[in-house]
């Protein structure tokens, strides 16, 4: 999230500068930026004056978008109690509560712009 915020705020950044701003090693940068590049939000500009730059409107990228780009789908479709598809009959004891909680979490994260969350981070 912070990478999105930094690129939104500063524009194009060299990998070494972005790593320093994130307090990360340059070797870790592909793991940070890779999912954002794959999602099409960040692109790499080659050459000595190149670096990473946001590709599009940063304000349209939600926290949920970033979480799912990095970790995969928030709703896996699997039951949290039994190793089976969710929604099979009979429903598990946690089905209703888990579905409501997951829905609220996803709605909340969908409504927060990633660059706003990064700007609010200490």
Secondary structure, DSSP 8 states (H G I E B T S, - for coil): -HHHHHHHHH-SB-HHHHHHHTT--GGGHHHHHHHHHHTTSEEEE-STT-EEEE-S-GGG-BHHHHHHHHH--S--SB-SSSSSBTT-SS--TTHHHHHHHHHHHHHHHHTSBHHHHHHH--
